[in-house]
Amino acid sequence: MLTQTLYCPWEPATYLFFSSNVPPLIHYSHFSVIFSALVVGLIIYFNNPKSLLSRLFLFFSTLFCVWSLLDIILWATNDPSMVMFSWSIQVLIEPLTFALAFYLFYLYLYNKLPGFIINLTSFIVLLPLILFLPTALNLESLQLSTCESIEGVIAKYYSYTANIIFILATVAIGFIRIPALESQDRKRTAIIFGIGLVTFLLSFTSGNIISSFTDDWTISQYGLFGMPVFATLIIYSIVRFNAFSIQVIGAQALIVSLWALVGSLLFLVNASSSRIVVGLTLGFTTIVGFFLIRSIRKEVAQRKQIEKLAANLERANVRLKALDKQKSEFVSIASHQLRSPLTAIRGYASLLLEGSFGNLPQKAKEPLTRIDESSKLMAFAIEDYLNVSRIESGNMKYTLTDFNLPKEVEHITDDLRADALKQGLVLYFKKSLNSQGVIHADVGKTIQIVHNLINNAIKYTPKGSITVLVRDDMNKKKIFVDIIDTGIGMDTETLHTIFQKFERAKNANTVNPTGTGLGLFVADKMAEAMGGDITADSDGDGKGSRFTLEMPLAM
Amino acid sequence: MKLILRRKVVLVKAFHMTKKGSYILLISFAILMLVSISATYYKYVVMQDFVIINDVPEEESDEME
């Protein structure tokens, strides 16, 4: 029983970590590695707090920090009981850190924790350290002059053996698992992670082993520098292989550095009032930093979601384009297949009506006329489908030449006048030109457009007149063909959709039930392809329409 | 056939045992560690039950009553 309390021959430690016995490099070596371990541990944890790997990593970093803090206490304190207790705990924590490193690497490589056999083996390896912790087998005694414990078998031999066992196990799973990993990026990060981890473990344990056998504990601090190496490799793999979001890492590193900077002031300022101010600043920085990191994380998560959606959209778009192309090809093939027999039907119906196969009874002529007219309508519809197919697949060919548009329009009007008269309509042709009216376009396509527009006007005008007006504007260098009718007209809604595929005026079916809704679409696309445009205008239902073809003049 | 079935039953049981076994090991380990750390604290800090090799010359040692 001690009647006197003995102390080591220096003054008691201030704030546990500071005394004259601590060599100058100890604080630097220990606090810098504690800082780097905590930064990496916290960054990885806050990037994914729910992940077991993140939590295990933080636990591993924290355990290493506890070991390092205990080490500074051992250097600073002059209290033998504190030395004996801290030293014992260190002997236990050290192999535990190595075991955690092994578990961490196992979880990283296999995405699961080891099974029962490995757990049992780890338990058996660590058990003697726990059982003999408070015994002389761990620490025999304390030397007062140096304030160092005399290590027993457990601390001097067994704990290092346990360390080496876990290092070998870590290396072994690396060699077994890494070659089997499928992704190249994952393989690379696993190699970097493994090298960093083993470097840290080897330097940590070798520093301690050398110190233990030489009784020079200043050597052990150099072993701690394996941690910054490990931390650097982890950060490198994060940034290089985008394991986590770089923006988040940047913000986190900034905030943590700020904390460290403000925190370090606590040790530098002496006045208690200054410490309160610094403490409050640290608290404020912590709160602000927390919210800042949270908002950045949220933003990054949203950006990732948008990127994912954009990628999906792009894929869908490509797929849609492919499907649309297939559809156009199908329509084209089907239309061609339909056109050939239809030509035969029309030809033979025409020959029969003309009496090429002898005179037909009057009763047979009427159905034959219907066959001829229906097949004609069908041929127009097929031609429209083929045109749509050609436009959409980009296969529509245009042969551009200079020609006189007013002349062509006049011819078309003359041709269609008979049809208009059949319906009791008057078809006028007017022109108001300051130029020759020559345009550079495909003659056939332009005729088709004008024919289509006038033909539409005839179809959708039950009574009244149709005026075809050709005019030009020398300032705009354009020529216009207006087709003005007194027909069924259109409401504003129809005006917006009339040039779209399969769109027809609401009241169109009452006048012309055979339309496909493709004529204006085809005409508009053709005019656009030749540098022109078609516009539609109407005062409303029943108030007539005005369609205008606009083409650039050839100068 | 019976032998195969028996083997299957043993394997299934062993599978359940491994999951439970790992938890039991972890809990046992945590309890043992806490007990051991408490015992160490009690022995060294509270009872101060350890051998001190006093190799400090009398005038240098800092003694307290």
Boltz contact constraints between the chains, C-beta under 6 A:
constraints:
  - contact:
      token1: [A, 4]
      token2: [B, 63]
      max_distance: 6.0
  - contact:
      token1: [A, 5]
      token2: [B, 64]
      max_distance: 6.0
  - contact:
      token1: [A, 6]
      token2: [B, 52]
      max_distance: 6.0
  - contact:
      token1: [A, 7]
      token2: [B, 62]
      max_distance: 6.0
  - contact:
      token1: [A, 9]
      token2: [B, 56]
      max_distance: 6.0
  - contact:
      token1: [A, 9]
      token2: [B, 60]
      max_distance: 6.0
  - contact:
      token1: [A, 80]
      token2: [B, 52]
      max_distance: 6.0
  - contact:
      token1: [A, 81]
      token2: [B, 44]
      max_distance: 6.0
  - contact:
      token1: [A, 81]
      token2: [B, 45]
      max_distance: 6.0
  - contact:
      token1: [A, 81]
      token2: [B, 48]
      max_distance: 6.0
  - contact:
      token1: [A, 84]
      token2: [B, 44]
      max_distance: 6.0
  - contact:
      token1: [A, 84]
      token2: [B, 50]
      max_distance: 6.0
  - contact:
      token1: [A, 85]
      token2: [B, 41]
      max_distance: 6.0
  - contact:
      token1: [A, 85]
      token2: [B, 44]
      max_distance: 6.0
  - contact:
      token1: [A, 85]
      token2: [B, 45]
      max_distance: 6.0
  - contact:
      token1: [A, 88]
      token2: [B, 40]
      max_distance: 6.0
  - contact:
      token1: [A, 115]
      token2: [B, 18]
      max_distance: 6.0
  - contact:
      token1: [A, 116]
      token2: [B, 18]
      max_distance: 6.0
  - contact:
      token1: [A, 116]
      token2: [B, 21]
      max_distance: 6.0
  - contact:
      token1: [A, 116]
      token2: [B, 22]
      max_distance: 6.0
  - contact:
      token1: [A, 119]
      token2: [B, 22]
      max_distance: 6.0
  - contact:
      token1: [A, 119]
      token2: [B, 25]
      max_distance: 6.0
  - contact:
      token1: [A, 123]
      token2: [B, 25]
      max_distance: 6.0
  - contact:
      token1: [A, 123]
      token2: [B, 29]
      max_distance: 6.0
  - contact:
      token1: [A, 130]
      token2: [B, 32]
      max_distance: 6.0
  - contact:
      token1: [A, 130]
      token2: [B, 33]
      max_distance: 6.0
  - contact:
      token1: [A, 130]
      token2: [B, 36]
      max_distance: 6.0
  - contact:
      token1: [A, 133]
      token2: [B, 36]
      max_distance: 6.0
  - contact:
      token1: [A, 133]
      token2: [B, 40]
      max_distance: 6.0
  - contact:
      token1: [A, 134]
      token2: [B, 39]
      max_distance: 6.0
  - contact:
      token1: [A, 134]
      token2: [B, 40]
      max_distance: 6.0
  - contact:
      token1: [A, 134]
      token2: [B, 43]
      max_distance: 6.0
  - contact:
      token1: [A, 141]
      token2: [B, 51]
      max_distance: 6.0
  - contact:
      token1: [A, 141]
      token2: [B, 53]
      max_distance: 6.0
  - contact:
      token1: [A, 142]
      token2: [B, 52]
      max_distance: 6.0
  - contact:
      token1: [A, 143]
      token2: [B, 53]
      max_distance: 6.0
  - contact:
      token1: [A, 144]
      token2: [B, 52]
      max_distance: 6.0
  - contact:
      token1: [A, 144]
      token2: [B, 54]
      max_distance: 6.0
  - contact:
      token1: [A, 144]
      token2: [B, 56]
      max_distance: 6.0
  - contact:
      token1: [A, 145]
      token2: [B, 55]
      max_distance: 6.0
  - contact:
      token1: [A, 145]
      token2: [B, 56]
      max_distance: 6.0
